[in-house]
């Protein structure tokens, strides 16, 4: 709901925060907010992994997410500019979330033998 509200109010928010000169960047806010939707649960899962003494899982998730985000940026930014970077953030955070969910699935199923 917050992402949708942010998308709908993006132009107003960007203009309010940065002035009319930056109003053209408003469409990017929706994509950055979408990346935030993926980043927040991955941060919660990262903390859960640390609490379960699985720091290595967090390192692996970010070791996967970083090159995925960089490869996406190298591919998308030349053709799409800032929009391509916003998409790269979405892809990178999504890959971190997938690795964390996949790695912690056994614990959440009740098999605490991770």
C-alpha positions, -999 to +999 in steps of 0.1 A: +000+000+000+029+024+008+045+017-025+013+024-044+008+056-024+043+066-030+039+060-068+007+081-068+023+109-049+057+106-064+057+139-084+044+158-053+069+142-030+099+147-053+089+183-059+084+189-022+117+174-012+140+186-041+121+213-060+107+216-095+141+209-111+139+173-100+102+166-108+112+146-139+128+120-116+094+112-100+087+080-120+119+065-106+105+068-070+080+040-077+107+016-088+129+025-058+100+020-035+094-014-051+130-023-044+124-012-008+095-037-006+120-065-013+148-051+008+128-048+040+118-085+043+154-095+033+167-074+062+143-092+086+154-126+073+191-116+075+185-107+112+167-140+117+197-159+101+221-141+124+199-149+154+200-185+144+238-184+142+238-186+104+258-155+095+273-174+066+238-175+050+237-137+051+271-134+035+261-158+008+229-139+001+248-106-004+276-123-023+249-134-048+229-102-047+258-078-054+271-093-086+235-099-098+228-062-092+260-051-108+254-073-139+219-059-142+232-023-139+259-029-165+232-043-188+204-018-181+220+015-173+235+022-207+201+019-224+178+031-197+199+054-175+185+061-140+155+039-147+178+010-155+196+016-122+163+015-103+155-018-120+189-031-111+182-023-074+149-042-077+167-072-093+195-071-067+173-069-037+150-096-051+179-120-055+191-114-019+155-121-007+153-153-028+186-166-014+176-159+021+141-174+017+156-205+000+183-209+027+160-205+057+131-225+043+140-256+063+139-237+096+105-221+088+091-256+079+099-268+114+132-286+105+156-267+128+186-288+116+199-260+093 
